[in-house]
Amino acid sequence: MQTLGASQSPVTWARSFVRKNGHGFLVSVVVAVAAQFLSEHYGAPAMLMALLLGIAFHFLAEDDAGDCKAGIDFTARTVLRFGVALLGARISVELMVGLGPQLIAVVIAGVILTILFGLLGARLLGRGWRFGVLTGGSVAICGASAAMALSAILPKNEHSERNLIFTVLSVTVLSTVAMIAYPILTETFAFDDEISGVFLGGTIHDVAQVVGAGFSVSDETGEVATMVKLIRVAMLAPVVLVISALVRRHAEFGDEEGKRPPILPMFVVGFLIFATLNSLGLIPALVSEAMAGLSRWALLVSIAAVGMKTSLKRILDVGGQAIALIVAETLFIALFVLAGVYLLHY
């Protein structure tokens, strides 16, 4: 991002910034709007549509593509962080306390153990710790949003963009499958509305699919599922903080290449500030809803830009082991949460 030089007026800087980044940002917005249109009219997940449409416009992000590359890079990086920060406005401690300590403990343990499972699985498959953190964190927390947030603080290598695209694509597809399959499981096990909500909210990756699955069972299940999902979303900030600190410590020994992230990334600071303000009741409901909508659009626009940055061929190079790992992580958190709620209630 450009800095304001001593000899530049704010207007001159703004014009220069818009000239450099405007085209790529506007293209990302157009792709995001098209993805939202497809989602609303044909029922496909908007994130998935934005990603696939973005991949189709990969040529715009190539070095010789003219005016779009810088703006696409800016959108995939800075707009992403803005969207993640605004997610904090959806978090409220009051809503979470109503679930009780035991169910909250099951959900939090599921998040932590799924990330550790991802690290172990990646090591066993020889995929590298970055891939384990990225896939495990996205499955454990909130799908594509978590994948993009974690990618922002992990050291970069030649596979970083490919792995991010693969992870976002995979968790979105798996989340859609879970939205259809998991409500059937709740009926098979004859779960009541509360247990069904905890299971759906504690296992499905993306917020939109959690809402869809929950309210397809009942209104109470939908409300509980959304609450549980927000607990997982709230875990994004502490998980990013811990991983960021560990990455810095590891990088000091020179074992990994790539720029070390700051101790406290600014988008995490923003997330925590908004979550605190919302928990204290200082953000009106109307404003909170508007911020949540803006966050969703920022993430949709940024995932379109991320799609443009990676070619389809590179995604296909990821291999069957990577697919097996992310499917295994999905099954792990589902079985863990299912076992947890079953033991607590039966």
Legacy VTK file of the C-alpha trace (Angstrom):
# vtk DataFile Version 3.0
C-alpha trace
ASCII
DATASET POLYDATA
POINTS 346 float
0.000 0.000 0.000
1.348 3.430 -0.907
2.388 5.821 1.859
1.696 9.533 1.925
4.962 11.265 1.050
6.013 14.564 2.601
5.678 16.381 -0.734
2.305 14.835 -1.647
-1.009 16.403 -0.808
-3.793 14.025 0.310
-5.638 14.652 -2.976
-2.563 13.866 -5.075
-1.894 10.720 -3.067
-5.526 9.601 -3.377
-5.487 10.092 -7.147
-2.242 8.152 -7.444
-3.634 5.365 -5.242
-6.839 5.108 -7.283
-4.898 5.083 -10.575
-2.719 2.254 -9.288
-5.354 0.086 -7.584
-8.726 1.203 -8.927
-8.977 -1.054 -11.987
-8.110 -4.266 -10.149
-10.431 -3.418 -7.267
-13.362 -2.637 -9.579
-12.859 -5.876 -11.512
-12.942 -7.776 -8.201
-16.165 -5.997 -7.231
-17.792 -6.874 -10.566
-16.839 -10.547 -10.129
-18.201 -10.520 -6.569
-21.515 -8.976 -7.690
-21.816 -11.603 -10.433
-21.116 -14.338 -7.855
-23.795 -12.951 -5.551
-26.275 -12.848 -8.437
-25.591 -16.504 -9.241
-25.917 -17.409 -5.566
-29.280 -15.688 -5.167
-30.789 -17.032 -8.392
-29.351 -20.556 -8.544
-28.602 -21.430 -4.915
-24.844 -21.898 -5.323
-22.569 -20.650 -2.484
-21.477 -17.081 -3.244
-17.900 -17.701 -2.027
-17.556 -20.674 -4.356
-18.925 -18.696 -7.315
-16.585 -15.763 -6.599
-13.617 -18.105 -6.421
-14.435 -19.937 -9.664
-15.213 -16.734 -11.572
-12.010 -15.207 -10.252
-9.980 -18.165 -11.491
-11.532 -17.668 -14.940
-10.111 -14.114 -14.956
-6.635 -15.188 -13.883
-5.102 -13.527 -16.952
-5.853 -10.112 -15.414
-3.420 -10.764 -12.574
-0.510 -11.756 -14.801
2.550 -9.503 -14.915
1.852 -8.211 -18.409
-1.867 -7.655 -17.871
-1.662 -3.877 -17.563
-3.495 -1.873 -14.916
-5.257 -4.610 -12.932
-2.488 -6.535 -11.185
-1.686 -3.998 -8.440
-5.364 -3.510 -7.612
-5.996 -7.249 -7.486
-3.054 -7.665 -5.102
-4.375 -4.812 -2.938
-7.871 -6.308 -2.847
-6.673 -9.817 -2.021
-4.544 -8.440 0.821
-5.979 -5.264 2.362
-9.703 -5.650 1.623
-9.433 -9.170 3.054
-8.043 -7.868 6.354
-10.764 -5.220 6.496
-13.454 -7.883 6.081
-11.978 -10.122 8.772
-11.762 -7.208 11.227
-15.445 -6.407 10.720
-16.361 -10.002 11.605
-15.817 -8.985 15.230
-19.052 -6.983 15.174
-20.967 -10.284 15.039
-19.488 -11.575 18.295
-21.322 -11.149 21.592
-20.295 -12.737 24.880
-23.881 -12.578 26.144
-25.134 -14.839 23.352
-22.417 -17.410 23.992
-22.894 -17.660 27.750
-26.432 -18.944 27.227
-25.114 -22.235 25.863
-23.455 -23.233 29.120
-19.802 -24.014 29.897
-19.854 -27.684 28.909
-21.099 -27.156 25.352
-18.777 -24.185 24.912
-15.865 -26.363 26.074
-16.778 -29.038 23.501
-16.816 -26.463 20.692
-13.529 -24.833 21.729
-11.840 -28.218 22.200
-13.045 -29.218 18.736
-11.389 -26.133 17.225
-8.062 -26.703 18.968
-7.899 -30.446 18.357
-8.844 -30.095 14.687
-5.949 -27.703 14.112
-3.577 -30.088 15.895
-5.006 -32.966 13.837
-4.313 -30.936 10.683
-0.704 -30.357 11.739
-0.208 -34.050 12.495
-1.867 -35.134 9.253
0.191 -32.696 7.191
3.376 -33.972 8.787
2.482 -37.606 8.143
1.662 -36.809 4.504
4.742 -34.644 4.019
2.691 -31.551 3.156
4.435 -29.058 5.460
3.197 -27.336 8.603
1.827 -24.296 6.738
-0.658 -26.485 4.886
-1.690 -28.226 8.111
-2.371 -24.919 9.863
-4.233 -23.501 6.859
-6.537 -26.461 6.276
-6.978 -27.345 9.943
-7.772 -23.752 10.883
-10.239 -23.256 8.056
-12.115 -26.456 8.918
-12.021 -25.742 12.648
-13.060 -22.077 12.671
-15.038 -20.518 9.840
-14.101 -21.899 6.456
-12.948 -19.488 3.770
-12.738 -16.488 6.133
-10.391 -18.328 8.484
-8.302 -19.640 5.584
-7.748 -16.109 4.286
-6.995 -14.708 7.747
-4.479 -17.466 8.508
-2.867 -17.117 5.099
-2.264 -13.444 5.862
0.003 -14.252 8.841
1.766 -17.390 7.595
5.224 -17.064 6.007
4.950 -17.114 2.227
6.516 -19.667 -0.081
6.000 -20.681 -3.709
2.925 -22.743 -2.815
1.117 -20.225 -0.588
-1.416 -18.901 -3.104
-2.112 -22.337 -4.554
-2.725 -23.792 -1.094
-5.029 -20.924 -0.138
-7.150 -21.324 -3.270
-7.331 -25.094 -2.776
-8.354 -24.673 0.861
-11.057 -22.098 0.149
-12.437 -24.193 -2.703
-12.390 -27.404 -0.650
-13.973 -26.061 2.545
-16.695 -24.323 0.544
-17.597 -27.520 -1.321
-17.407 -29.652 1.834
-19.484 -27.114 3.743
-22.179 -27.259 1.076
-22.214 -31.069 1.222
-22.446 -30.906 5.025
-25.344 -28.439 4.823
-27.307 -31.120 2.980
-26.072 -34.246 4.781
-25.789 -33.202 8.428
-29.476 -32.317 9.011
-30.254 -35.877 7.874
-27.849 -37.151 10.547
-29.633 -35.153 13.255
-32.897 -36.847 12.279
-31.214 -40.268 12.165
-29.897 -39.843 15.712
-33.200 -38.248 16.856
-31.432 -35.215 18.312
-33.553 -32.506 19.897
-33.367 -28.929 18.594
-30.576 -27.805 20.951
-28.285 -30.755 20.285
-28.928 -30.500 16.557
-27.979 -26.830 16.662
-24.756 -27.530 18.555
-23.808 -30.286 16.127
-24.531 -28.219 12.995
-22.930 -25.039 14.321
-19.924 -26.911 15.676
-19.083 -28.825 12.506
-20.130 -27.023 9.302
-17.403 -24.740 7.989
-19.046 -21.581 6.622
-21.542 -19.352 8.434
-24.020 -19.213 5.542
-24.220 -23.001 5.321
-24.656 -23.263 9.102
-27.637 -20.923 8.921
-29.095 -22.830 5.969
-28.708 -26.221 7.646
-29.937 -25.062 11.055
-33.116 -23.345 9.944
-33.915 -26.238 7.622
-34.421 -28.324 10.796
-36.272 -25.757 12.946
-36.109 -22.142 14.074
-34.640 -23.099 17.464
-32.008 -25.309 15.832
-31.080 -22.463 13.487
-30.673 -20.006 16.362
-28.534 -22.404 18.414
-26.443 -23.381 15.366
-25.739 -19.724 14.562
-24.735 -19.035 18.187
-22.375 -22.023 18.246
-20.880 -20.999 14.926
-20.154 -17.538 16.321
-18.166 -19.169 19.131
-15.997 -20.769 16.475
-15.710 -17.432 14.667
-14.653 -15.828 17.966
-11.793 -18.332 18.129
-10.302 -16.748 15.010
-8.598 -13.936 16.930
-6.862 -16.031 19.632
-5.862 -18.706 17.101
-4.319 -16.109 14.780
-2.532 -14.472 17.725
-1.057 -17.751 18.954
0.018 -18.896 15.493
1.469 -15.466 14.717
3.550 -15.554 17.908
4.740 -19.108 17.211
5.649 -18.226 13.621
7.698 -15.232 14.795
9.523 -17.348 17.323
10.201 -20.080 14.773
11.347 -17.573 12.128
13.899 -16.050 14.493
15.915 -19.260 14.218
15.943 -18.970 10.427
14.247 -22.305 9.880
11.551 -20.915 7.605
11.653 -18.401 4.808
9.253 -15.534 4.537
8.565 -12.286 6.328
7.568 -12.618 9.963
4.097 -11.344 10.816
3.639 -8.621 13.452
3.025 -9.787 17.023
-0.498 -8.360 16.880
-1.811 -8.055 13.294
-3.950 -4.937 12.872
-6.921 -6.838 11.477
-6.943 -8.952 14.660
-6.822 -5.768 16.740
-9.834 -4.507 14.798
-11.637 -7.829 15.278
-11.087 -7.695 19.053
-12.143 -4.048 19.316
-15.401 -4.628 17.440
-16.124 -7.824 19.399
-15.576 -5.981 22.694
-17.753 -3.037 21.672
-20.534 -5.368 20.532
-20.325 -7.433 23.732
-20.674 -4.233 25.787
-23.742 -3.231 23.782
-22.029 -0.164 22.331
-22.783 -1.090 18.721
-26.482 -0.669 17.846
-28.115 -3.704 16.267
-28.680 -1.860 12.991
-25.020 -0.836 12.800
-23.883 -4.356 13.729
-25.985 -5.820 10.914
-24.592 -3.254 8.463
-21.010 -4.091 9.524
-21.715 -7.808 9.130
-23.032 -7.184 5.622
-20.026 -5.037 4.748
-17.722 -7.732 6.115
-19.391 -10.346 3.948
-19.019 -8.201 0.836
-15.385 -7.382 1.635
-14.599 -11.084 1.981
-16.522 -11.894 -1.215
-14.632 -9.226 -3.181
-11.286 -10.315 -1.755
-11.868 -14.008 -2.524
-12.648 -13.014 -6.113
-9.262 -11.265 -6.207
-7.549 -14.268 -4.612
-9.082 -16.446 -7.350
-7.631 -14.180 -10.032
-4.151 -14.563 -8.544
-3.946 -18.341 -9.047
-4.305 -20.461 -12.164
-6.480 -23.568 -12.293
-3.463 -25.671 -13.293
-1.676 -24.792 -10.053
-4.710 -25.795 -7.994
-4.847 -29.192 -9.704
-1.193 -29.740 -8.823
-2.024 -29.927 -5.116
-2.518 -33.705 -5.225
-4.759 -36.351 -3.718
-3.025 -36.322 -0.327
-4.180 -32.735 0.249
-7.767 -33.670 -0.559
-7.553 -36.637 1.800
-6.232 -34.403 4.589
-8.980 -31.783 4.432
-11.688 -34.462 4.192
-10.138 -36.218 7.213
-10.134 -32.927 9.171
-13.814 -32.429 8.316
-14.678 -35.935 9.517
-12.578 -35.469 12.661
-14.380 -32.340 13.889
-17.763 -33.854 12.998
-17.070 -37.028 14.991
-15.579 -35.111 17.912
-18.508 -32.705 18.283
-21.013 -35.520 17.720
-19.375 -37.592 20.459
-19.196 -34.580 22.774
-22.862 -33.598 22.552
-23.942 -37.231 22.741
-21.979 -37.861 25.958
-23.291 -34.662 27.525
-26.945 -35.427 26.878
-27.273 -39.231 26.924
LINES 1 347
346 0 1 2 3 4 5 6 7 8 9 10 11 12 13 14 15 16 17 18 19 20 21 22 23 24 25 26 27 28 29 30 31 32 33 34 35 36 37 38 39 40 41 42 43 44 45 46 47 48 49 50 51 52 53 54 55 56 57 58 59 60 61 62 63 64 65 66 67 68 69 70 71 72 73 74 75 76 77 78 79 80 81 82 83 84 85 86 87 88 89 90 91 92 93 94 95 96 97 98 99 100 101 102 103 104 105 106 107 108 109 110 111 112 113 114 115 116 117 118 119 120 121 122 123 124 125 126 127 128 129 130 131 132 133 134 135 136 137 138 139 140 141 142 143 144 145 146 147 148 149 150 151 152 153 154 155 156 157 158 159 160 161 162 163 164 165 166 167 168 169 170 171 172 173 174 175 176 177 178 179 180 181 182 183 184 185 186 187 188 189 190 191 192 193 194 195 196 197 198 199 200 201 202 203 204 205 206 207 208 209 210 211 212 213 214 215 216 217 218 219 220 221 222 223 224 225 226 227 228 229 230 231 232 233 234 235 236 237 238 239 240 241 242 243 244 245 246 247 248 249 250 251 252 253 254 255 256 257 258 259 260 261 262 263 264 265 266 267 268 269 270 271 272 273 274 275 276 277 278 279 280 281 282 283 284 285 286 287 288 289 290 291 292 293 294 295 296 297 298 299 300 301 302 303 304 305 306 307 308 309 310 311 312 313 314 315 316 317 318 319 320 321 322 323 324 325 326 327 328 329 330 331 332 333 334 335 336 337 338 339 340 341 342 343 344 345
